[in-house]
Amino acid sequence: MSLAKLMRSLHFSDKAELVTTTFYYEPPSKHQDKQFKGDVSAAYAWATQVVEVEVDTLTGIVRIVKVTAAHDVGRVLNRTGIEGQIEGGIVMGQGYAMTEELMVENGRVRNPGFRDYKLITAPEIPEMDVHFIETMDGEGPQGAKGVGEAPAICIAAATANAIENATGVRLRELPFTPEKVYRAMKAARDTGAATQAKAA
């Protein structure tokens, strides 16, 4: 008798008792040692993103125009779902890179509300071009890998690279607020002017 037929017959029987079974598989991994070295995942997801920005050099305002993302996800099982996961991660990473800053002073949060803690809203979301690299992972379900964190991780570094490419200024402190961008550009201009004056 097939399992499906057996379960249906038990379900509709007045003498049936609940039948349950469970199975758990732990893929091979190696715990971290005292030096934090190990191999804690059976499958690692890989991602890369390219960010295009527009920078207003008078105000320091940065606008992310487009994000091109390529993700190794093993096997795509649900294209719409995974696209949504990546798009959501990009927006989350955009907030981390551009606006979200928890200000703590003497143990107290100075910006506890959304008036002062700025989240990304719909008008600020850039165009997104998402690509999948399918590698059929042997340990994942049906060859799939996880994709939870990767989309949010890349954006800050990619945005810093794009700002440097546009302005020549390297920012190393998040978020990239207009004030920080403007101050960095002004400092670079002042240093350049001072160097030229010394050379003259």
Secondary structure as UniProt FT lines:
FT   HELIX           3..11
FT   TURN            14..15
FT   TURN            34..35
FT   STRAND          46..55
FT   TURN            57..59
FT   STRAND          62..74
FT   HELIX           79..98
FT   STRAND          104..105
FT   TURN            106..107
FT   STRAND          108..109
FT   TURN            114..116
FT   HELIX           122..124
FT   STRAND          127..134
FT   HELIX           141..143
FT   HELIX           150..167
FT   HELIX           178..199
//
